[in-house]
Amino acid sequence: MHIGIIGTGSMGGMLTTAFCEAGHESVFIYNRTASKAQLLKDTFPTVITLCENPIEVVSQSDLIFLCTKFTDLPPIFESIRSTLQDNQYVISINSHITLRDLEESLSCKVAKVIPSITQTARSGILLFMGGRRLNSHDEDALFAILRTIGIPYAIAEDMTRVYSDLTSCGPAFMANLLLQYVQAAKQHGVEEDVAEQLIASMMIGLGKLITEKNMTLQDVVTRVSVPGGVTEAGLRVLQDADQDVLLRVLSATAQKQEEMAHKTT
Ligand SMILES: NC(=O)c1ccc[n+]([C@@H]2O[C@H](COP(=O)([O-])OP(=O)(O)OC[C@H]3O[C@@H](n4cnc5c(N)ncnc54)[C@H](OP(=O)(O)O)[C@@H]3O)[C@@H](O)[C@H]2O)c1
């Protein structure tokens, strides 16, 4: 399947790189500021074809990712509408646009995908929401493509916010918590860069326990925490700490999304 990407900023650039590194043979890209797309072409000269406009992307691709901000989508719809064929796929990575609006704007098969920075390492979750024109064969085909750069996971559209908090904001939330751990260790005399390296290696090990050894998070807690031991003493402090903090994080993102939705409508 030929892949097209319109908008090669932070996310579109990441997806382009991930698809190229995954071994896809043809990726057609267009960005408003040509120099950004040119940098990607310089990195993957044999795979990437630079296009002059969105129509060129659409006319050469089976599956087109729209990777611009919400406000930049309507003029793109206008320009590609008459070139798109009904059997082509368009995937928006913007969470504000609804599947219904996508289907009303375009006559082809549509879906939404919420990527995560983890696809830089061709890992982590891509949240997937399919439009009504997709049949099971279409979904299988799209999942097969997405699986080359991460793990696609289908969700209901009205649950996008909380799932995105887990998979898309999650890396930033967890990294920030770990940075606080680094600062605490620093206050106890560990060099900052040493603490960061050790915590990063610990996280890689933790990931392997979960992926390679099938341990759950609770298994890890139980195995490390010996009754009456030092880990248990530390865990007690964490459990006594503000239990609402992550609930408040989820409320804050939901509230921000509401505000942004009002600004864009
Ligand atoms: N950042 C995240 O972690 C994240 C996660 C999931 C989803 N998203 C969604 O992903 C989308 C893109 O976010 P981003 O962070 O990648 O933004 P970004 O870095 O600003 O990238 C947007 C790109 O779209 C290009 N663009 C704008 N209008 C265009 C047009 N008419 N034709 C072609 N290219 C056009 C921009 O070109 P210029 O170079 O000219 O500005 C820019 O390179 C947003 O809808 C966001 O909600 C982001």
PDBQT file of the ligand as one rigid body, heavy atoms in Angstrom, charges set to zero:
ROOT
HETATM    1  N1  LIG A 301       2.253  16.549  19.260  1.00  0.00    +0.000 N 
HETATM    2  C1  LIG A 301       1.714  15.431  19.722  1.00  0.00    +0.000 C 
HETATM    3  O1  LIG A 301       2.229  14.772  20.665  1.00  0.00    +0.000 OA
HETATM    4  C2  LIG A 301       0.463  14.890  19.079  1.00  0.00    +0.000 A 
HETATM    5  C3  LIG A 301      -0.008  13.621  19.447  1.00  0.00    +0.000 A 
HETATM    6  C4  LIG A 301      -1.129  13.119  18.792  1.00  0.00    +0.000 A 
HETATM    7  C5  LIG A 301      -1.772  13.878  17.823  1.00  0.00    +0.000 A 
HETATM    8  N2  LIG A 301      -1.309  15.119  17.519  1.00  0.00    +0.000 N 
HETATM    9  C6  LIG A 301      -2.006  15.896  16.458  1.00  0.00    +0.000 C 
HETATM   10  O2  LIG A 301      -1.152  15.888  15.342  1.00  0.00    +0.000 OA
HETATM   11  C7  LIG A 301      -1.384  17.036  14.539  1.00  0.00    +0.000 C 
HETATM   12  C8  LIG A 301      -0.069  17.691  14.193  1.00  0.00    +0.000 C 
HETATM   13  O3  LIG A 301       0.591  18.035  15.403  1.00  0.00    +0.000 OA
HETATM   14  P1  LIG A 301       2.136  18.367  15.389  1.00  0.00    +0.000 P 
HETATM   15  O4  LIG A 301       2.537  18.437  16.830  1.00  0.00    +0.000 OA
HETATM   16  O5  LIG A 301       2.850  17.460  14.458  1.00  0.00    +0.000 OA
HETATM   17  O6  LIG A 301       2.084  19.856  14.764  1.00  0.00    +0.000 OA
HETATM   18  P2  LIG A 301       3.192  20.599  13.886  1.00  0.00    +0.000 P 
HETATM   19  O7  LIG A 301       4.557  20.194  14.326  1.00  0.00    +0.000 OA
HETATM   20  O8  LIG A 301       2.837  22.049  13.905  1.00  0.00    +0.000 OA
HETATM   21  O9  LIG A 301       2.971  20.033  12.416  1.00  0.00    +0.000 OA
HETATM   22  C9  LIG A 301       1.917  20.427  11.593  1.00  0.00    +0.000 C 
HETATM   23  C10 LIG A 301       2.482  20.479  10.190  1.00  0.00    +0.000 C 
HETATM   24  O10 LIG A 301       1.421  20.662   9.288  1.00  0.00    +0.000 OA
HETATM   25  C11 LIG A 301       1.917  21.493   8.228  1.00  0.00    +0.000 C 
HETATM   26  N3  LIG A 301       0.822  22.098   7.491  1.00  0.00    +0.000 N 
HETATM   27  C12 LIG A 301      -0.072  23.037   7.874  1.00  0.00    +0.000 A 
HETATM   28  N4  LIG A 301      -0.940  23.299   6.884  1.00  0.00    +0.000 NA
HETATM   29  C13 LIG A 301      -0.569  22.526   5.847  1.00  0.00    +0.000 A 
HETATM   30  C14 LIG A 301      -1.075  22.352   4.536  1.00  0.00    +0.000 A 
HETATM   31  N5  LIG A 301      -2.130  23.028   4.087  1.00  0.00    +0.000 N 
HETATM   32  N6  LIG A 301      -0.462  21.465   3.717  1.00  0.00    +0.000 NA
HETATM   33  C15 LIG A 301       0.618  20.766   4.162  1.00  0.00    +0.000 A 
HETATM   34  N7  LIG A 301       1.160  20.902   5.393  1.00  0.00    +0.000 NA
HETATM   35  C16 LIG A 301       0.553  21.763   6.220  1.00  0.00    +0.000 A 
HETATM   36  C17 LIG A 301       2.764  22.513   8.961  1.00  0.00    +0.000 C 
HETATM   37  O11 LIG A 301       3.625  23.108   8.023  1.00  0.00    +0.000 OA
HETATM   38  P3  LIG A 301       4.590  24.351   8.370  1.00  0.00    +0.000 P 
HETATM   39  O12 LIG A 301       5.944  23.746   8.403  1.00  0.00    +0.000 OA
HETATM   40  O13 LIG A 301       4.406  25.313   7.263  1.00  0.00    +0.000 OA
HETATM   41  O14 LIG A 301       4.130  24.914   9.703  1.00  0.00    +0.000 OA
HETATM   42  C18 LIG A 301       3.481  21.631   9.988  1.00  0.00    +0.000 C 
HETATM   43  O15 LIG A 301       4.685  21.097   9.496  1.00  0.00    +0.000 OA
HETATM   44  C19 LIG A 301      -2.315  17.943  15.355  1.00  0.00    +0.000 C 
HETATM   45  O16 LIG A 301      -3.608  17.829  14.835  1.00  0.00    +0.000 OA
HETATM   46  C20 LIG A 301      -2.235  17.369  16.759  1.00  0.00    +0.000 C 
HETATM   47  O17 LIG A 301      -3.458  17.555  17.442  1.00  0.00    +0.000 OA
HETATM   48  C21 LIG A 301      -0.195  15.629  18.093  1.00  0.00    +0.000 A 
ENDROOT
TORSDOF 0
